[in-house]
């Protein structure tokens, strides 16, 4: 059997890695030893990161600016663009351009991406290009997504294209309520983010990693993890210097309270506007006691980062899958939100009131607000029963595959 995972940005984004790896492991648990292709923007890196799990190919359709609002024009363009698969450019660059070939050979097509089907980033139509290009009768499973909100022109386009899907699961109740309101004639299921099933590096190995590579001993000093996003500055129109200053104020407060801070760059893309190492370094340059804290440099995997987060007393996170890494281990968590996904996930775990109190809107990031939310989080561990329930819902994503497999 052949499964093709599409719409993958690249594993330099550890959240995207967590999504894709969780899907690979979950699909293989349900279907056994299947062949998997990954269609993404960074196949050379992904080939190294995912190793023997899958074959990585280049997504030449989604690695483009936003597409037109005309479905007919886009179909013609996609057909013409497929000519690139027959040119020697791919082999010259060391890339596999066989996107359409993979889609034709797929038994199941699984678009990944988390919250790509939204108007928040002004690029939904290019992400829908994979569905448009899929052969007639293909089994398409939108697995574990946040979907919406959509602007009127995007919603109309989405409804035309989504009719090709065989199955949809969404990872929080807001998306479920939104899609239900559209009246789609499609199987729709409320589940949870597949990354709640991602394994973590075991505790002793995580301690060794922190001690030997970064010089921190979690047995001697309590740790707080900070996932600081560079991309949120662009997404939310924030003032860079002020944003860095507010986080450095939080670090100074935590250091005075006896904590060391572990700054986690969960996204390390080639584009500097979405490379969290830059944000972490800018914050570290501003703190009063930099020697008390560490940036997790290098190429740690999503599994290793989850293990490190599991050693911390609290996580304050701007990256959704950093917060999922902490929540799935019942670590007290503060989520900084720039889109609906953060609000929905926190609400589903903590309830309406507490979920809102533990979620700081990006435009309201101040040291005082972060400190207040941190203090609240310390006494607000995610419920073990609730997280167990969420993990069962996350595993449901893979059990649903049986409903569309012959």
Residue pairs with C-beta under 8 A, 6 or more apart in sequence:
1 31
1 34
1 35
1 107
1 108
1 405
2 34
2 35
2 36
2 37
2 105
2 106
2 107
2 108
3 27
3 31
3 34
3 35
3 36
3 37
3 106
3 107
3 108
3 109
3 110
4 36
4 37
4 38
4 39
4 102
4 103
4 105
4 106
4 108
4 109
4 110
5 20
5 23
5 24
5 36
5 37
5 38
5 39
5 54
5 110
5 111
5 112
6 39
6 59
6 103
6 109
6 110
6 111
6 112
6 130
7 39
7 40
7 59
7 62
7 111
7 112
7 113
7 116
7 127
7 130
8 16
8 20
8 38
8 39
8 40
8 41
8 46
8 59
8 112
8 113
9 16
9 40
9 41
9 42
9 113
9 269
10 16
10 40
10 41
10 42
10 45
10 46
10 269
11 17
11 20
11 42
11 45
11 46
11 49
11 50
11 302
12 42
12 45
12 267
12 268
12 269
12 270
13 266
13 267
13 268
13 269
13 274
14 266
14 267
14 268
14 300
14 301
14 302
14 305
14 319
14 321
14 322
15 114
15 195
15 266
15 267
15 302
15 319
15 320
15 321
15 322
16 112
16 113
16 114
17 49
17 301
17 302
18 195
18 198
18 302
18 306
18 321
18 324
18 325
19 112
19 113
19 114
19 144
19 193
19 194
19 195
19 321
20 38
20 50
20 112
21 50
21 53
21 198
21 302
21 303
22 194
22 195
22 197
22 198
22 394
23 110
23 112
23 143
23 144
23 194
23 397
24 36
24 50
24 53
24 54
25 197
25 198
25 199
26 194
26 197
26 395
26 397
26 398
27 34
27 36
27 110
27 398
27 401
28 34
29 398
30 398
30 399
30 401
30 402
31 401
31 405
35 55
36 53
36 54
36 55
37 54
37 55
37 56
37 57
37 102
37 106
38 46
38 50
38 54
38 55
38 56
38 57
39 57
39 58
39 59
39 99
39 102
39 130
40 46
40 56
40 57
40 58
40 59
41 58
41 59
41 62
41 63
43 56
43 57
43 58
43 95
43 96
44 56
44 94
44 95
46 56
47 55
47 56
49 301
50 56
55 96
56 96
57 95
57 96
57 97
57 98
57 99
57 102
58 90
58 95
58 96
58 97
58 99
59 99
59 130
60 81
60 84
60 97
60 99
61 78
61 81
61 99
61 126
61 129
61 130
61 133
62 126
62 127
62 129
62 130
64 126
65 123
65 126
66 122
66 123
66 125
66 126
67 74
67 77
67 125
67 126
67 129
68 74
68 77
68 125
69 125
69 153
69 157
71 132
71 157
71 160
71 161
74 125
74 129
74 132
75 132
78 129
78 132
78 133
82 99
82 100
82 133
84 90
84 97
85 97
85 98
85 99
85 100
85 101
87 97
89 97
90 96
90 97
90 98
99 133
100 133
103 109
103 130
103 133
103 134
103 135
103 138
104 135
106 134
106 138
106 139
107 139
107 405
108 139
108 140
108 141
108 401
108 404
108 405
109 130
109 134
109 138
109 139
109 140
109 141
110 140
110 141
110 142
110 143
111 127
111 130
111 131
111 140
111 142
111 143
111 145
112 143
113 127
113 145
114 144
114 145
114 146
114 171
114 193
114 320
114 321
114 341
115 145
115 146
115 147
115 320
115 339
115 340
115 341
116 123
116 124
116 127
116 145
117 124
117 127
117 128
117 142
117 145
117 146
117 147
117 148
117 150
117 158
118 124
118 146
118 147
118 148
118 149
118 150
118 339
118 340
119 148
119 149
119 150
119 151
119 154
120 149
120 235
120 339
120 340
121 235
124 150
124 154
124 157
124 158
125 154
125 157
128 157
128 158
128 161
128 162
131 140
131 161
131 162
131 164
131 165
132 161
132 164
134 140
134 164
138 164
139 166
139 167
139 404
139 405
140 164
140 165
140 166
140 167
141 165
141 166
141 167
141 168
141 169
141 400
141 401
141 404
142 162
142 165
142 167
142 168
142 169
143 169
143 194
143 397
143 400
144 169
144 170
144 171
144 191
144 192
144 193
144 194
144 394
144 397
145 168
145 169
145 170
145 171
145 175
146 170
146 171
146 172
146 174
146 175
146 339
146 340
146 341
146 344
147 168
147 170
147 175
147 178
147 179
148 174
148 175
148 178
148 179
148 340
149 178
149 340
150 158
155 182
159 182
159 184
162 168
162 184
162 186
163 184
163 185
163 186
165 186
166 186
166 187
166 404
167 186
167 187
167 189
167 400
167 403
167 404
168 179
168 184
168 186
168 187
168 188
168 189
169 188
169 189
169 190
169 191
169 396
169 397
169 400
170 176
170 179
170 188
170 189
170 190
170 191
171 191
171 192
171 193
171 194
171 341
171 344
171 345
172 190
172 192
172 193
172 341
172 344
172 345
172 347
172 348
173 190
173 344
173 347
173 348
174 340
174 343
174 344
174 347
175 340
175 344
176 188
176 190
179 188
180 188
187 403
189 396
189 400
190 393
191 393
191 394
191 396
191 397
191 400
192 348
192 390
192 391
192 393
192 394
192 396
192 397
193 320
193 321
193 324
193 345
193 394
194 394
194 397
194 398
195 302
195 321
195 324
195 325
195 328
195 394
196 324
196 327
196 328
196 387
196 390
196 391
196 393
196 394
197 391
197 394
197 395
198 302
198 303
198 306
198 325
198 328
199 303
199 306
200 206
200 303
200 306
200 307
200 309
200 310
200 325
200 329
201 209
201 303
201 304
201 306
201 307
201 308
202 307
203 307
203 310
203 311
205 307
206 304
206 307
206 308
206 310
206 311
207 217
207 218
207 219
207 311
209 300
209 304
209 307
209 308
210 216
210 217
210 218
210 262
210 294
210 308
210 311
211 217
213 298
214 262
214 294
214 296
215 294
216 223
216 260
216 262
216 294
218 311
218 312
221 258
221 259
221 260
222 258
222 259
222 260
222 313
223 259
223 260
223 261
223 262
223 311
223 312
223 313
224 254
224 259
224 260
224 261
224 262
224 312
224 313
224 314
224 315
224 316
224 374
225 261
225 262
225 264
225 308
225 309
225 312
225 314
225 315
225 316
225 317
225 322
225 326
225 331
226 247
226 250
226 251
226 261
226 262
226 263
226 264
226 280
226 283
226 315
226 316
226 317
227 264
227 266
227 276
227 315
227 316
227 317
227 318
227 319
227 322
227 323
228 247
228 263
228 264
228 265
228 276
228 279
228 280
228 283
228 318
229 266
229 267
229 276
229 279
229 318
229 319
229 336
230 267
230 272
230 273
230 274
230 275
230 276
230 277
230 278
230 279
231 267
231 273
231 274
231 276
232 238
232 243
232 318
232 336
232 338
232 362
233 240
233 243
233 273
233 279
234 273
234 274
235 338
235 339
235 362
236 338
236 362
236 363
237 363
238 362
238 363
238 365
240 282
243 279
243 365
244 279
244 282
244 283
244 286
245 286
245 367
246 365
246 366
246 367
246 370
247 279
247 283
247 365
247 367
247 370
248 283
248 284
248 286
248 287
249 366
249 367
249 370
249 371
250 316
250 367
250 370
250 371
250 374
251 261
251 283
251 287
251 293
252 287
252 288
252 289
253 367
253 371
254 261
254 374
255 261
255 287
255 288
255 289
255 292
255 293
259 313
260 292
260 293
260 294
261 292
261 293
261 294
262 293
262 294
262 296
262 308
262 312
263 280
263 283
263 284
263 293
263 294
263 295
263 296
264 276
264 280
264 296
264 305
264 308
264 309
264 322
265 275
265 276
265 277
265 279
265 280
265 295
265 296
265 297
266 276
266 305
266 317
266 319
266 321
266 322
267 274
267 275
267 276
267 319
268 275
268 276
268 277
269 275
272 278
276 319
277 295
277 297
280 295
281 295
284 290
284 293
284 295
287 293
296 305
296 308
300 308
302 321
302 325
305 322
305 325
306 325
306 328
306 329
309 315
309 322
309 325
309 326
309 329
309 331
310 325
310 326
310 329
310 331
312 326
312 331
313 331
313 332
313 378
314 331
314 332
314 333
314 334
314 374
314 377
314 378
315 322
315 323
315 325
315 326
315 331
315 332
315 333
315 334
316 333
316 334
316 336
316 370
316 373
316 374
316 377
317 323
317 326
317 333
317 334
317 335
317 336
318 336
318 338
318 362
320 335
320 341
320 342
320 345
323 333
323 335
323 342
323 345
323 346
324 345
326 332
326 333
327 333
327 345
327 349
327 382
327 387
327 390
328 387
328 390
328 391
330 381
330 382
330 383
330 384
330 387
331 381
331 382
332 377
332 378
332 379
332 380
332 381
332 382
333 346
333 358
333 377
333 382
334 358
334 359
334 360
334 370
334 373
334 374
334 377
335 342
335 345
335 346
335 358
335 359
335 360
336 342
336 359
336 360
336 361
336 362
336 365
337 343
337 346
337 359
337 360
337 361
337 362
338 361
338 362
342 359
343 355
343 356
343 359
346 355
346 356
346 358
346 359
347 355
347 356
348 355
348 390
349 355
349 382
349 383
349 386
349 387
349 390
350 358
350 380
350 382
354 380
357 373
357 376
358 373
358 376
358 377
358 380
360 369
360 370
360 373
